[in-house]
Amino acid sequence: MSLCGNAQSIYFFRDSGNPGFYDTGLAFRTAPSTIEQTGPSGDKIPTDNTAYVGDNSLRLKWTSRSGGDWSALVIAPGFPFQDIRNTDTLAFWAYTPTGIAKNDLPVVFMEGAPGNTKSRKYSLSDYSNDLPAQTWTQLKIPLSVFFNDPNQTNIQFSQIKAIIFGQNAADNVEHTLLIDEVRTYRSAGGVPNPPTNLRATGYDSHVELRWQPGSSPSGLGAGSYRLYRAVRTGDFQFVRALNAADTLAIDFVRNLGTNLNLKYRITATNDAGAESAATAEVSTRTFDMSDEQLLTMVQAYTFRYFWDFAHPVSGLARERNTSGDVVTMGGSGFGVMAILVGIERGFITREQGLAQLSKIVNFLSTADRFHGAFPHWMNGVTGKVVPFSTQDNGGDLVETAFLMQGLLTVREYFKGNSTEEITLRQKITALWEAVEWNWYRKQTENVLYWHWSPNFGFAINLPIRGFNETHIAYLLALSSPTQPVPANLYPDGWAGSNYRYGGFHYNIQLLVGPRFGGPLFFAHYSYLGFDPRFVRDAYTNYFIHNRNVARIHQLYAIENPRRFAGYSADNWGLTASDDPLVGYLAHEPGSNNDNGTIAPTAALASMPYTPTESLAALKHFYRNLGARLWGPMGFYDAFNETQNWFATSYLAIDQGPIIGMIENYRTELLWKNFMANPEIATGLAKAGFVPDSSLVATKNVSTVFTKVTVFPNPVQDRMLLELELQHAANVQLELFDNLGHRVQRYSERHLAPGTHRLELPTAHLPNGIYYLHLGTDEQHLTRKILVVK
């Protein structure tokens, strides 16, 4: 490579996009020596969230014993050969929790062509002093040591595959060494200019910093940035290094106190570490945020995943933060709902949201579909299917259902008469009506099937049966105006023969589903749009069921039968997420899949069901764990305190339920719009849903209503409603018929504390059963009304 006289680096490791391991880092051992290995294949180098720059570092944990051996191969992503001849220094940053004497450090060598030839081994003790505990130290080895060694093997330095760390002294002691920024570089070069336009914004427990890269002479770019902070009137102290590509940093300062006055500045460094002048300093302060402010902050940060990180061509949601052009249909369904939340919360304008959603729908209209169903993954540039597995290269009905749930919510939200809104609605309707739900029951069977491929047909042969995350697939299949499935598919296909349960956990009964309720995404994915509060089918009220499952998860964490670190009343929630041991796993109580991994989405997306418990978890995740768990797009995916592991990943299907279900808790936005689609009432009726007067408060059932009386009942021309309120509240009153259709919305009343008698007309109503819904910001009640004239 040509360096043009400027310092440039060839990186073998910077960050790992995988949870808990470096995919191109390989660890090998020969007994009796040991080295920590992990990953699905069991031979990967583990990563650690303690890092010099970026999200993580490599963790070498070894014991060197006589007669044994170990090695850790650090290979650049994609396993490329690297030409290091125009660089002159091998360097990396090292950190040890307890300190390591220099003679106990590993050896370092290289692997390259031809035939995976190894270089000679060199002891790091020749290039280091004893490493102090808990301090990042940079080790540098002149490449001339390799290049000019007369006893070197025939390795070609134009084709280097790996930098290797290996066994040195057989001291029979376990050591842990974190290494970061493994690279070779050319030490000659000028110093770049500092970044510009540094800004700092304080929140409850962290500060967000943004800047723009500085323009440097002769195209000289920064090798990294260095962040400095001063607390109140104190001196500036180095905080950490930042990647040269970064323009945003999170500085978590809860450990320094609350209500802090802070100052910041940043410098740029070249690859050799020479530092530029500093930016002008900026000031900000942290402050105690209210519950509402914390909720808005979490939603605003989570929204970035679906807005700032949306695929630039299609606008769809990437599968995860390392997925490149791979977009996901289910996550995009959650993502279009997130855009509606962004509009309502003022994160973007309505016009911006409409433009982005129009781009998404236009892209989907020309993308690959299979009998109307979208694939699980597709390319965000071309719209072509990206196989999810060997035989899964066609339609995925469940992912399509999640997408349609979102699009139908969008269709109802944009009810305006502008050409843009009318066109958006028409295109969504065309996508919705094109889904051939009947095809996915193999055209005649009494159950829906998950997958169909143009190459493999129904070879995967996976029927969609509950109770699990797929509830919405049947509700939409029954609701379709063009391809509705027969009503018997709901009891015969979705509910099948193993649906009812009835068991108790912590004195809480679950009428359906698996023991302990399963992973919590069962309670989220299908209920971002479908409002389960005031209806029930032949089996249960699903709001109550989901609330019970969330409560069980919290009580399970309190009991903590497997004694995992961290589990508590405020630290709970098991669901499908990234995992430190196997990459990705559906965690659930009472199962071997509970290995100590908690995902913030589990508790946060349960906000409508368990608001007190979920808000307490939010505060714990943010204030107590935020230094490792909070990032530029909100909470990282998961963590495992037993393994001392915190993910640095974001997943669309975990981010979406956070922002969406918090909004349903706060305003019912998504529920109201999805349920307003006229087709949905038809599908619910075919599934046997009827209004349910059970108490299903979305917020704490407090003491707003201390008494609610309706008389007479049965009623003829008018009914009298007597309410006793403990404190002032805005009271909304709505009347629903027996099929769940709203037939009357009475004007909202602001009522003072005390007893109130309201008169509501009923003369215009046909005889029948009705349900009166009373709602405040804190409580929701339903009362059954019989009209007889």
N, C-alpha and C positions, 0 to 999 in steps of 0.2 A: 504494500500500500504506500502511496506517496504522502509524506507528511508536510511537504511544502515549508519546512522549517518551523512549524508550530508544534506545540506539545499536544499529542493525541494519545488516547488510550485504547488498548485492545482488552476488552473485558471477558474474563472467564466466569465471573459471578458478580452480579449486582443485587438482584432481588429474585425471589422465586414466586411465580404466580400460583403455585400449587399449595394446598393447605398442608403445612407441616413437613414438607420435604422438597428437595430440589430434584426435579425430574431428570436432569442431565448430570446429577452428582451421584456417583456410585461408590459404595463402601464395601470393602472386602476384608475378611479376617481369616486367619489360620490359627486354630487352637494351639496353645491355651490363651493366646492374646485375644482381646475383644475390642470391638468398636461398635458404637450404637448404629443400628440400621433401622430403616422404617420404610413406609410407602407400600402401595399395593403389592409390589414385587418383592418387598422385604430386603432390598439391597440399595436403597436410596439414602443419601445423606440428609439427616433431619435439619430443619431450619428452626430459628429462634427469633422471637419478636424483639429481643434486645439487638439493636442494629446501630452501626455507626452512621450509615446513610440509608434512607429508604425504609422499607417495611420489615425486612428481616435479614438475618445473617445465617451462615452455615454453622452447625454445632458439631464439633468433633469431641466425642466423649469416648475415651479409650483407656485400656489397661494393657501395657506392654509386658509380656512375659517371655522368659527365655525359651527358645524353641518355637515360638509363635511369630506371627507377623500380622500387620494390618496396613491398609492403605485407603485413602479417600481421594477419588478422582474428581476434580472440579473441571467440568467441561462446559464450554459455552453453549447456550441454547441452540438446538438443532444439530449438535455434534459436528460443527464445521472444523476444518483445518484452518489454523491462523498463522499468518506470516508475521513473525515477531522480529525479523532481522533489522527493521528500521526503528526499533525501540531499544532502550538501553537499560531499563530497570524493571525488575519484577517486584511488585509491592502488594501488600494487603494490610488491612487493619485487624488487630487481634485484641481480644478481651477475655479475661478469665475471672470467674467469680471469686476464686480464693487465692490467686497468685500461682505462678509456675516458675521454678528455677530454670534458667536458660538451658542447662544441660539436660533437662527433661522435656524440652521442646521437640517436636517431630523433625524428621528430615523432609526436604523438599526436592522434587525432581519433576521431569516432564515426560510426556508420551507423545509420539508423533510418527510420521512416516520415515522409512518404509516399514510396513508390517507391525504397527504398534510398538516401534522401537522405544526403549526407555533410555533417558539420559542417565548420567551418573547422579548419585544422591549426595546432597549437601546438607550438613547439619545447620539448622536455624540458630543454634547457639553461637555460631561465628558471626551472626549479623544482628544479635539482640542481647540486651541485658536481661536480668531477671524481669519477668513480667509482673507488674504490681496488680493487686486485686481490683476489680471493678473500674478499670481505666482503659480506654481505648488507646492502643499504641500502634503506630505504623511501623511495620518491618519492611526494609528495602534490601534487595539483593541485586548487585550489579550483574547484568546479563553477560558481561565480559567473563564472569566466572564460568558460565556455560560455554560461551562462544569460543574461548581461548584455551579451554582445558585440553592439553595434549592427549589425555587418556579418555576423552569423550568417545561415546559410541558413534555409530554412523547415523544418528538421528539427524533429520533435516529440519532446521529451524524455520524454514519456509512453510512447514506443514506440521504445526504443533496442535495436538488434539486436546491435551489435558495438562493442567498443573496438578501435581500429586503430592499429598502429604502422607508420610508413612512412619512406621515404627522406627524409633531411635533407641534410647536407653531402655533396657528391660528392667524397670524399677518396681514392677508389680504393684503400682499405685494407680488408682483411677484419676484421670485428669479431664477437665472440660475446658475447651478452647473454642471461642466463637471467632469466626473469621469473616470479613466483609470486604467488598471492593477488591476482589482478586483480579489483578490486571498487570499488563506490561505497558510501559509508556516511555516516551522520549523526554528526557529531563530538560532539554534546551527549549526555550520559548519565552515570550513576554508574559506580562501580567494582564489579565483581562480587566475591563472596566466593571465597576459594580453595577448591580441592577438598578432600575429606576422605578419611580412611582410606588414606593413601598407604602402600604396601607395596613392598618391593624384594627380589628373589630373585636371587642370584648363581649363575652357571653357569661354565663353563670360560672363555669369552671374552666373555660379554655379561651384562648385568643386565636382568631384566624388571621393569618398574614397573607397578603397578595402583593405581587410585584411584577414588573416587566423586565425581561432580559436586557442587560446593557449592551450597547453597540461598541464593539472593540475594534482596534485597528487591525487591518490585514485579515479580517475574518476570524480573529482569535476569539474563541469561545471559552466560557468558564468550564473548568473541570468539575467544580462543585461550588456550592455556596456555604457560608458559615453564618449561623444565626446567633445573635447576641441579645441578651435581655438585661434590663436593669429594673429592680423592684423599688418602687417609690423613689427615694433620692439616692439609692445605692449606686455602686459602680456597675458597669456593664460586665456581664459574665458570659462566656461561651456556653451555648445551649446544646447545639448539635450541628452536624453537617447535613446538607441537603443536596439532592441530585441537581445537576446542571439543567436538566429538563423541567424541573419543578417551577411553578409560578404560584404555588399555594402551599402553605404549611399550617399545621395545627399545633399550637403550643398549649399543652394541658398543664394548668397551673394550680389545680386544686390543692396539691400538696404544699403550696406556698401560703395558703390561706384564702380568705374570701374578701370580696370588695377591695381588690388590689388596684393600685395605680402602677402601670407598667410602661416601660419604654423599650423600643426595639431598634436594631439596625442590622444590616446584612453586608457581608463582603463576598467577593468572588475570588476563587483560587484557580490557578492553573493546575495541570496534571501533576506537577512536581510539588504542589502545596504552597507556592508563593501567593501571598494574599494581596488583594487590591485595597484601595481606600474603602471606607464604609459609606453606605447610603446615609442620607440625612435621617436622624432619628425620628420615630413616630411614637405617639403616646396613645394609650387607651386604658380602660378600666374594666374589671369584671364586676358583676353585681348579682345579687340574689334574685333569681328569676321565679316568677309565680308558676303554678302548675300549668296555667294556660300558655304562658310564654315558653315553658319547656316543651309542651306538646307541639306548639308551632315551630319551634326550633328543630325538633326531631323530624317533623314533616318537611320543613324547608330543606334540610340536608338530604333527606332520603329522596326528595323530588329530583335532586341533581342527577341521580342515577338515570332517570327517565328523560331528563331534559338536556343537561350538559353532556352526558355520556351516551345519549341516544345515537344510533347509527347515523352517520351524516348523510347517507344517500336515502335510505328507506325511512328513517325516523323511528324504526322499531327498536325494541329493547334487546341489547346484547345479552347472551346467555349469562355471562359473568364478566367481571372487569378485566379479564385476560382473553376474551373470546374473539377479538379482532372483528372479522366480518360475519361471524356466526350470530344470528338473531334467533330468538325463541318466541314461539307463538303464544304459549301460556303466559309467559312473562310480559309479552307485549299487550295481552288483554288487560293485565293488571296495570301496565304502563299507561294505556290510554285513559284509564280511570284516574291515574295519578295526575294526568294533565288537567282533568276537570278539577281536582283538588287544588292544583297550582293556580288555576284561574280564580277559584273562590277565595283562596287565601291571599291572593294578590302577589304571588311569586312571579306570575306572568300576566299579560293582558288577555282578554277574551280573544282579541284579534290574533295574537301570537299563537294561542292554543288552537284556534280554528285553522290557521295556516298549517301548523304541524300535523294536526289530525287529518287534514285534507291530503297532505303529502303521504301519510301512512296509508290511508285508504286507497289512494291512487296506486301506490306501489302494490298493495295487496291484490288489487283488481287485475294485475297482470302477472302475478307470481304463480308459482306452481301450486296446483290444487289437484286433488284426487277424489273424484266424485264429490266435489264441493268442499272437501275437507283439506285443511292445510297440514303440512308436515310439522313434526316437532321442531326441527331446526331448518333454517334456510339461509342462503347467502344474502346478506343485506345489500349487496350491490346488484346482483343478478336476479334475485328472486327464485333461484333454483334450489331444489331440495339439497340439504346436507344430511346424509344418513346419520341417524341417531345410533344405529347398530347395523349389523350386516344385512338383516332382513327388514329393517325399519327405515325404508327409503321412500315411503309413500305417505298416505294420510294418517294422521293421529287424531282420533275423534275427541279425545279428552282435551288435548291442547287446543283444538278447534273450539270446543265448548267454552274454555276459559277466554279465548279470544272473542267469541261472539258475545259472551256475557259483558265484556268491556265495551264492544262496539255498540251493542244495543243501549247501554247506559249513555254512551256518547250521543246516539241518535235521538234519544229523548231529551237530553240536555240542550242540544242545539235546535230549538223549535222555532227559530226566527224565520222571517220571510225574505231574507236576503238571498241572492242567487247562490252564494257560497254555502249557506247553511242548507238550503234546499238540495243542492247537488250532493253535499255530504250525506244527508239523510238518504237520498236515493241510492247512492253507491253502497252505503252500509246495508240497506234493504236488499240490494241485489246480491251481496255476499252472503247474507243471512239466508235468503230464500234459495240459494244455490246448493246449500249443504244437503246431501242425499243421505239423511239419517237412516232411511230404510236399507240402503245398500250395506250399511255397517251392521245390520243384523243378518248378514249373509242373505239379505232380501226377504227371508221367510222365518227366521228363528225368533224366539221370544226373549232375546237378550241382545244387547248391543255389543259389538266387538271393538276393541281399542284401535287396531291397526289394519290397514290394507295397503299392499304394495303392488304396483304394476308388474313387478318382476316375480314376486313371491306370493301374491294373493293374500289369503288369510293365514299364511304359514305360522305366524307368531301365535295365532289362535288364543288370544287373551280376552275372555269375556269381561265386560265391565259390570262388576257386582259390588254392592255396598255391604257395610257402611264404610266409606272411605272418602277420599277427596273428590270423587267423580259424580256426586249428586247432581250437579248442574247439567251434566251431559243428558241425563234422562229428562230433567225438567224442560230443557230446550228442545229435545227430540219430540216431546209431547206437545210443545208449543208451536212447532214449525207450521207456518201457513201453507207450505208447499209440499213438504215431505214428512208429515207427522207420523209417528209410529203408533201402533195400537195401544190403547190404555192398559191392556194386560201386561205390557212389558215392564210397567212399574213394579207391580207385586211379583211377577214371575222372573224378571230379569234383574232389576236393581236390587230388590229385597231378597229374591231367591229363596233359599231354604234355610239359611244360617244367618239370619239378620237380627232377630230378637235376641236379647241377652238377659237383662233383668238382675244382674249381679250388683252387689254393693261393694264400694271401696270407700273407707273412711266414713261410713254411714251415708254415703251418697249413692243413689241407685242410677244405673245406666240401663235404659230400656232397650237400646240397640247397640250394635257395634262390638268391638273386641274388648277384652279385659283391660281395665284402666283407661279405655277410650282410644288407645292408639296414639300416634304422634299428633301434635296439635295442628299440623297443616290440614288435617281432616276437617277441622272446625273453621278453616279460613277460606280456602280456595273457592269453594262453591258459594260462599256467603258474602263475598265482596259486593255482589249485586243483589242476590236473592235475600230478601229480608225475611228471616224465619220467625219473627217475634210473635205475630198474632194469628198464626195458622198452625194446624197440625194435620198430619196424615194418619193412617190407621195405626201407626207405630209410636209416634212421639211428637212433641213440639221440639224442633231442632235448635231453637234458641236455648231452651232449657237444657237440652242434651249437651250442647256445646259449652254452656256455662258450667254444667256439672263436670265435664271433662277438664276444663281449665282449672276448676277448683281442686279436682283430684291431682292434677299435675303439681299444683302448689303444695298440697298436703303431702304428696309423695316426696317433694324436695325437703319439706320440714322433717319428715320421718327419716329420709336418707338411708334406706336399708342397706345400701352397698357402701356407705361411708365415704362418698366422694368429697373432695375438698370443695368448699364454697357453697354447697347446697344449703338453702335457707328459705325463710318465708319471703324474702325479697330477691332471691336468686334462684329462679325456677324457669321451667319451660323446655320440654324436649320435643324435637321435631326433626324433619329431614334437613340436613345441613352439611357443610363441610366438616371433616373429622380429622383429628391428628393421626389416627392409626390406619384408616382404610381409605382416606380421600373424601368419601361422601357416604353418609349413612342415615337411615331413618331411625332416629333415636326415640324410644318410648319407655314409659314406666313398666316395671315388672318384666323386663325382657333383657336378654344378653346384649341387646343393642343400646342399653343404657350403660355407657362407659365413662360418664362424667362430663359429657359434652352438652353445653347449654347454648341455645341460639336465641338472641334477643327477639327475633321475629315471633317466637312462640308466645311469650308473655305480652309483647306489645300489640300484636295483632289480635290478642284476646281482650283488648280494651273494652269492647262493648259488653262482654260477658262478665268480666271481673275488673271493673275500673279501679277499685281501691288497690287490689293486689297488683294489677298491671302498672299502675302509676308508681307504686313503691318499687317495683322492679326497674322501671325506667330510671328512677332516681339513683338506684344502686348501680345499674349498668353504667350510667353516665358519671355520677359523682365519685363513686368508689373504684370503678374499673376503667374509667374513660381514658386514662393515660395509655392503655393498651388496646382499648376496645372502640374508641371513637376516632373516626377518620374524616376525610373530606366529603364523603357521601353518607355520613351518619355512622351508625353502629356497624362494625364489621360483622361478618356472617355468624361466627360462633367462637366459643372458647372452652377450654378444659383446664381448670385450675389444678386438677390432679396431675395432669401432664405438663403443667406450666406452659400451656399453648394457647395462643390467641391468633385467630385467623387474620389475614390481611386481605381477604377476598370479599367481594360483593356479588350476590346472585339475584337476578331479576325476580325469581319466584319467591325470594325471601324479603326483598325490599318492597315489592308491591303491596303485600298484605299489611305491612307496617303503616304506610301512609294512608291506604284506603280504609282499613278498619278503624284507625284512630279517627278519621273523618266521619265514618258512620257513627262512632260513639259521640262525636261532637255535634254533628248537624244532620246525620242520616242522609247525607247528600247522595251517595251512590245507591243506597237502598231506595230512596224516593224515585230516582230517575229510572233505574232498572225496572222496578215494579210498576212504573207507569206505562210501560210498553203494553199495548192491549193484548198481544199474543200470550203474555205470561199468565194472565188470569185463566185463559183457556187451558194451558198446560197444567196448572196447579189443580184445576177442577178435575181434569182427566186422571191426575195422580191421586185423587181422593182427598185433597186438602180441604179443610173446612175452617172457618174462623175459630179461634181459641181464646177464651177469656182468661187463661192463666196469667199470673203476674210475671211479666218478662221485662223488668226494668232494664234499660240500657245503662243507667247510672245507678248509684247506690240508692236502695230503697230507704230513703230517710224518712223524716217525719213532716214532709210537706203536707200530704193529705192525712189528717188524723181521722177523718170520717168522710165517707162518700155514700150517699143514699139517693136512689132513684125511685120515684113513685108518681102516679100509680104504675104498676107493672103486672099484668098487661096494661098498655096505654092506648088511648084513642086519639084525641086531637092534640094533646100536648103532654109533655112530661116535665116534672119538676125535679131539679137536681140540687141537692143540698150538699155543700162542701164545707168542710172545716179545715182551715189551713193554719199550720203552725207559724209560717212566715210568708212574707209577700212573694208572689210568683206570677209569671206569665203563664196562663192556662190555655192550652189549645184543646178544642173539642171537635171530634170527627165521628161521623156515623158510617158504618160499613154494613152492607147486606150479607146474607148468608154465604155468598160466594167470595167474599172478601173485596167486593167493589165498593169504593167510597161513594156514598150517595149524598152526603151533606158535610160541608165544612163550615162550622159556625165561626163567627168572628172571635179572634183571640181576646181574652179578657185579662187585664192586670188586676189581680185581687190582693187586697191587703190581708194581714193576719186576721183570723176570726172566722165566723160562720157566714156563708153566702148562699142564697137561694136563687137559682137560675131557671128560667122558663124556656123550654125548647119546643118549637112547633113540630108536630108529627102528622098533621091532618093530610098532608100531601103524599104520605107514604102508603104504599099498598100493604095489606096484611102480610105478616111474616116475621121471621127472626132477624134481629139486627144486633150490632155490637157497637156500643158507645166507647170510643177511645178518648181517655183524658191524659194529657201529657204536659209536663213541665220540663225544665232543663234537668231536673233531678229524678223525676219519677214518671212512670207510665203505667196506667191502669186500664183495664177493659171491663165493661159491664154488659151483660146480655140483656137485650130489650125485646119484648114481644109486643107487636102492634096487632091489635084485634079491634075491628070496628063493627 
